[in-house]
């Protein structure tokens, strides 16, 4: 029996859709240049850090625009219940995102979840201006592929004695999914797990995650048998 930590991606996993991607899509006027940039990232020609920095430079929006956009977004309808489920059992809960902390913090606070531990890239604002992005979790394991090294958070928890459950849906979730004790996957991550024969559980929402943890594993007082 081991203590359990649950790490979740945010964009398209905790949130209903990829908030960062759709914000850039709405406020980058040079769309062809933006789409070409995304293709370079998907092909591995540039890191997510470089991609995010360039995306921000293409944005034509200020902080009020960002706030208005984020306030139209929402979370998985079962995520609040899932947080309560995990906390009542003493689980460690962590959100790890290769997106921006600004919209993550705003959405979580609006849902009464501002206390959750969030590790993400940091948006720097200069008054109303979206000035820059900082990367406090970059290149933590001699790898510069992602702006936020999600695997480093996983390994930190493992060194502390936790069994790690990982929940994700996208490109930046591939690396941690290959090292977690249990993986819940959808979207691009699900395709990756199937292609690489990574053991996983497919899910649609956090009610599915809660149901599987309840019915297939011993999860009591923060301990799990995986």
PyMOL commands that set and color helices and strands:
alter all, ss='L'
color gray80, all
select helices_A, chain A and resi 19-27+31-42+48-58+63-70+79-88+101-110+150-159+171-177+187-195+206-216
alter helices_A, ss='H'
color red, helices_A
select strands_A, chain A and resi 2-8+92-100+117-126+129-134+162-168+182-185+201-202+218-220+223-225
alter strands_A, ss='S'
color yellow, strands_A
deselect
rebuild
show_as cartoon
